[in-house]
């Protein structure tokens, strides 16, 4: 049981509003961890802190990739966090819509490749080989995520479900050890959700990518996650296995409000 | 007919020089939505650097071809360094400031560079040697096209093809397009955005310097003020084609070049600018986003 992401005492203020309030959270290697909570609980803010979009006011985020040293990552720029092996997707899809599917995934390889402008002009053997490797690698990822038949389509012309898959494909192209998924099933129909369930499980089992996800679809959360954190008003109000959570009165109260008769 | 052809070729030559400079404007705008008003000055510095190196290299006894190639290369490198530095000093600290601040900063940089060259060099027009040799095979057609025009046309089209290739197919080109579309997302998939912006400035400056060398040796004289006029024209070309769009900048520049050429040829050279800017006004009335510009609807 190796902890690969440790968040201690994380606090984030926006002016007078405290979006995250001394939040603690751990992600264990090889597990699927879910964060649930009512709207506005600070879940996406939490992701933004981890990925370097926000710099938290207090607290520490420590990442320890398997086999590597533990390092503090708060305060790093987003591209450095990605390079350290943490990738994410967005609640509202943010693809490069005027680029093809393949190019979107290839962009994900950017931080793992190195040829620069000199190489691009001289086109030496190593540059050409690198470009070919990137194409092959990206194509394999598209196959794995089940959208390889769409390689040359523009991202904006893809159906919704495929766009979600492409976001995941682009994220795993950066070779993360931890993948953050922000509401991956939002707007999906039951069949697409089921396929997503399979894809996420496969990423964990075959590619050893640990998953931290925000999700509102309780069926998906309960069937998929090994561990659940419940957040409300920026605080952690509960944690445990799906079974613990489903029977926890505090969680029920946060979601459904106080029972008047009680 | 011969006269018409001469005007067309003259217009294309002029247009392709504008295109080289306009590309710098449009690429920078595409990525950070900033009008880099100091861009014309980079072009001027390119021309001055080339003049200095040409004199030195000629004194050292290099032959003609070596002088032109080396001087252009050095001018390109020197101006790229300027472009890089200008971005780091003047624009990077203002990356998250309101949009007016970097614009003012750009105008300030432009004035500073003009006056710097004015003080360091001179306010007079300096003669620029005609570097491009007279080709034999062009002699029969010299009423239509001159050797420098041929060299300019070939150089600029080669450079533009290379640039298209760079942006469309290479790793760095993809990173540039991704940054232009969504800078934050590009960072999140691991693109070093600051580096991409630097590279964009370097490429833009290199193109402008090349334009500076070519036009200076064609026209035959330079002074510290040429950057301002060329900058305004190239900016017009970029807006005409739709700022932010790379094919748009080239198209806009060629249209502008041809318009000026015809206006000079059939009306009078006094009206050259009237036609050029009149065209700009018309385009802006009927297609505010430019010829190839994307019409963006603002979300409220």
Interface residues (C-beta under 8 A of the other chain):
Chain A: X51 X52 X53 X77 X78 X79 X82 X83 X87 X88 X90 X94 X96 X97 X98 X99 X103 X106 X107 X108 X110 X111 X112 X113 X115 X116 X117 X120 X121 X130 X131 X134 X170 X171 X173 X174
Chain B: X162 X166 X170 X171 X172 X173 X174 X175 X177 X178 X181 X182 X184 X185 X186 X187 X188 X189 X190 X191 X192 X193 X199 X202 X203
